[in-house]
Amino acid sequence: MPDSQLVWSGLFGGGVALAIVALFRGWQGARLMLSGTRTVGTLSRYTIEEHRQWQGEGRGSEDVRLDYPHVTFTLPDGTPVEFRSRLQHMIGPQAPIGTSMPVLYDPRDPAGTAEIAGPRAWFAVVFRVVPLTIVAIALIVYSARAKGWLG
């Protein structure tokens, strides 16, 4: 197999692998949203992270502050669980410490799957899946065309 064919085959395989990861992440998120255990937790604290974010050619970069809420809830057996939400805020904390929050979790892994329930939780699922899917499709189509499979 010529080197160029090996490269295109590798890109095609990488695209398929990314598509599988995207499907798995989407399935995990949808399963949690549709059949996760619901409870109420309490906003316990925020983790603040600062990052440099590129603004585009000629505009440079700026510091961006992200506030990640931590929520504590109690399992039916009385075990307390605290998790860091993946739903960060760029404009500062949205709710005061001590605020009650709806929580969704998978009883098989409460700390690893818990998330604040609500419309933004669906956005987090979509945001985890869509970029991977776009890259996967681009790799698959580009490498399939280079191999002559799509004409």
N, C-alpha and C positions, 0 to 999 in steps of 0.2 A: 504494500500500500504506500503510495507516495506521501511525503511529509504533509503536503497541503490537504490531502484527503484525511489524514490522521487528525489534523487541526480541526477540520470541519466536523469530523465525527465526534471529537471531544466537545466542541461547542454545542452540537446537537444533544449529546448526552448530558451536558451541563444544563441545557434548557429544559430537558425532560426532568432532571433531578429538581430543578427549581420549581417546576410546575407541580411536582409531587409534594414538595414542601409547602407550597402555597395552598394546595388542596387540603393537606393535613391541618395547617393552621386555621384555615377557614372552617373545616369540620369541627375542630376543637372549640373555636369561638362560638359557632352557631349552636353546638350542643350545650355549651354552658348557658348561653342566652335563652335557649328554649326549654331546657330541662334541669338547669342548676337549682340548687337549694337556695331559697330566699330567706334572708333574715335582716335584722337591723343592726348596724354597727355604729360606733361613735368615732368621729374624726379626732384622732389623738395628737397628731403633729404634722408638720410639713418637712420634707427634705428639699433643700434649695440647691440647685446646680446651676453653674454659669458656664456658658459655652461661647466660643467665637463662631459667629455665623457669617458666611460669605454672602454679600448683598448683590454681587454682580460686577461685571467689568466696569472699571472706573468709579465704582461706588465703595470699594473696599469691604471691610467687615465690621461687625459690631458685636458687643457683648449682649448675649441673650440670657435672661434669667428664667429658669423653669422651676415651678413649685410643684412637687409631687406629694399629694395627700397620703397620709398613713391612717388606716382605719382599723379599729379593734372591734372584734365581735366575739361572741361566746358560742361554742358548739353545744349541741343538746346535752352532752355529758359533762358540761361545765368547764371545758378546756378553753382558755382564752387564746385567740389568734389575732395577730397583727399582721397586716400586709401593706405594702407600698403599691398604690394604684399606678397603673400605666397611663392614666388620664391626667397628664400634667397641664399646668396653666402657665401661660406666658405673661399674664398681666397681674401677677400676685395672687395670693390666696383668695379663693372665692367664698369660702365659708369659715366662720370662726371655729376654733378648737372647741370640742364638746358638742358640735352639731351632729344630730342623728342622720345616718346615711343608709339607704337601702343597699344591701350586699347580695351578690350571687356567688356561689362557690360549688365546687364538686366535692361531695363528702369523701371521695377517695383520696383527695389531696387538697384540703381546705386552704392551707397557707400558699400553695403553689398556683391555685386557680382563682382565688378570690378576686373580685373586682366590684367597683361601685356600679350598681345597676342604674340603668337609665339610657336615654337616647345616645349619649356620648360613648357608652360602652359598645354599641353597634358600630360607631365610627371607628373605635379602636380596632375592632375585628376587621373592618374593611381596609383600614390603613395598613394592617399587617399583611393582608392578602394581595391587594391590588398592585403594589410595586413589584412584588415577586412575580406575579402573573404577567405583567407587562414585559419584564426582562426575559422571562421564560419564553413567551411567545416570540419576542424579537430574536432570541438565540435560535429557536427551533426553525423559524421561517428563514432567517438569514443563512443558516448552515444548510438547510434543505435546498434552498435555491442554488447555493454554491456547489452542492453535490449533483445538481441537475434533477432533483426529485420533483420540483414544482414548475419546471419549464421556463 
